[in-house]
């Protein structure tokens, strides 16, 4: 479903690599955690998978189709990224407009777009927020609305960047419960190891842009000495 083959990349006008020769394969339906200290390359990897951050070397395949400038639009329809900061996704006057934004850009009819919107909002239990301004929502509400704006596009693969950061315990539990109901292939970049244990059967560990471990979270996290070497 998601495959990286010897992928390296750097940000524009920078020479230091943020990903270094990273290779792995994620099967359909897997819940995979992406673990690493700050600056390890977690967000960069998510941006590379979505085609936002171009790669320097290697190949990325989404559902067996290689990501390139010629396939980017089709491949990107299969992926949905929920950013760490919901304010990076919610920028319209109302949640109604934010959730419809991507569908309108695809040229979908108003009737079909609104039907999808209401289905998604109802699924997440946030239909009452539809006419609210993002600026007047709590952190947990913003995250749910950002997720709605992603889910409404019906991607096959969901990528989450720190989905529990700054959430209070109740909002964290709500987020976990919702993510457990989603059948999508999921890649979750997080520092929340308890969240990983509850959601993911596999963890990829990055250190200075390199993939240093891939396996069962319970096994990987049990080795405290090695975790400390990785900055965790």
N, C-alpha and C positions, 0 to 999 in steps of 0.2 A: 504493500500500500504506500509506504514511504521508504525510500531508499536513498542513502547518501553513499557515494563512492569516492573516497579520497578527496573530500571537499576541503578547500582552504579559501579564506576570504579576508578582505580588509575593507575598512570604510574608505569612501572616496577621498583622495588627496592625503591618505595616510599610508605609511609603509608597513607598520606593524600588523601582523596577521591576528585576527580575532578568532578564527577557526583554523586549526592546523591538521590537515590530513584526516578528517573525520569520516568514518565509514560505519554504517549500521543499517539494519532493515527492520521495519515495523510492520507487522501483519495487520490485516483488516480486523477491527474490533479490539485491538490491544489498548490498554491504558498504560502509558509509559511516562514515568517521571523523568524530568531533566534536572539534575542536581549539580550544584557547583557554588563556590564562593562568589561574592560580587566580582564582576569582571572576568568570570570564567568563560563566558561566551554563550550563555543560555539564550538571552534575548537575540543575539546575533544569529544564532542557529534558527530560531523561529522566523526571523526576518528573511533568512536565506531560503528556507523551505517555502515561504509564500512568494518569493521572487522580488521582495522589496529591496533586499540587499544582494547585489550581484556577486557571484562567486568568481574567484581568481583561477582556481583549478578544480578539477573533479567534475562530478555529475550528480544531479538530483533528479530522482524519478518519483512521480506521483501517479500511482495506479498504472505503473509500467510505462508512462509517457515521460520522456526527458524534458525537464524544464529548460526552456530557451526563449529567446526573444520572439520566436515564431509560434511557440506553443503556450506562452505565458498566460494569455487570457483564458484559454480553455482549461489549463492546469489550475490556475488560481481559483476557478469556480468550484474546485473540489476541496479547497481549504478555507477555513475561517479562523482568523486570529482575534482573540479577545485580549486587548492590551492591558498592561499592568495598571495604567491610569485611565479610568473610564472617561475622563475629560478629553482624552485623545480621540475618542470615538463619538462622544456626544457633544455636538457643536451647533445643533439647530435650535430654534426657539422652543420647540416642544418635542417630547418623546415620540409623538405621532410622526413628526417629520424625520427624526433620526432613524426610526425603524423602517420607514418607507424609502429612505434615501437610496440605498443600493438597488432596490427593485426598480425604482424610477429610472436610475441610470442604465439599467438593462433594457429599458423600453417596455416594461410590463404594463399592462392596462391598469388603470386605477382600481377597477373592481377586483381583479385578481390580486393585486398588491395588497389591498386592504383586507381581503379574505385571509391571505397569508399572515398579515400583521396580527389580526385578531386571534387567529389560531395560535400563534407563537406567544402573544401576551397572555392569553388564557392558560396556556401550558405552564408558564412560569408564575402565574398568579399575580400579574402586575398590570392587568388591564385597567385598573383604576388610576394608573399613572399616565395614561396616554396623553392627556392634555396638560401635564405638568411640565415646567421648565426644568432641564437638568440641574440648573443652579439651585433649585429648591428641593433637591432630593438628598437623602442620606447616602453615605458611602455604599452601604449594602444595596440600596435601591438603584444607585447608579450602575453598580456591577451587573445587576440583573437586567437592566435596560440595555447595557452594552452587549450582554449575552444575547438578548432578544434581537438586537440589530445584526448579530452574526448568524444566529440560528435561522432567521427568516430567509436568508439566502440559500438555505438547505445544502450546506457543504457536507462532504463525506468525512472530512477530517477536521477536528477541532484542536486548535493550539491555544493554550492558556499561559499567559505570562503573569506569574505570581497572583493567582486568583483569590488568595485569602489575606493578602497583605493589608494591614490597617482595618481589618474587619473585627467587630466585637464577636464574642463567642457565639451568640445567637445567629448572627449573619453568616459566620463561618459554617455552622451546622447546616443552615439553609443551603448554602452554596454546595457543600459536600453532598447533601441529599439530592439536590437537583442534578449534579454531575453524575451521580451514580445511576440516575434514571436514563441518561443519554446513551444510546447504543453506538454512537459514533466512535471511530478510532480517535483516541485522545492523546495528546502530548502536553504534559503539564510541567512548566518550568516553575520551581518553587524551592523555598528554603524550609517549608513546613513539613518536617519529616513524619509527624503524626498523620498529617493529611495524606502523605504518600502511602503510608501503611494501610490507610482506610480505603484508598481508591485504586492504587496501582499495583500490578503484579510484577512490574519490571522497572528498573531504574538505570538510566544512563548518567554517568558521572563525568563532568567536564572539569579540567584543571588547566588553566592558562591556555584555553582554546583547544586542547587535545582531549579526546575521549580516553579516559584512563580505566573505566570499569563499566561493565554491562551485566546486570544480573538481578537476582531476587533481592529486593530492598532489605528484607530481614537479615539476609546473609551479609550484604555489603555494609549495612549500618552497624552490625555487631562488632566489627573490627575497629575499635576506637582509635588505635594507633594509626592505621592506614587512613581513616577518615581525617585525622588531624593533619596528616601529610598533605591531604587534598584541600586543607583549609576549611574543613567542615566540623 
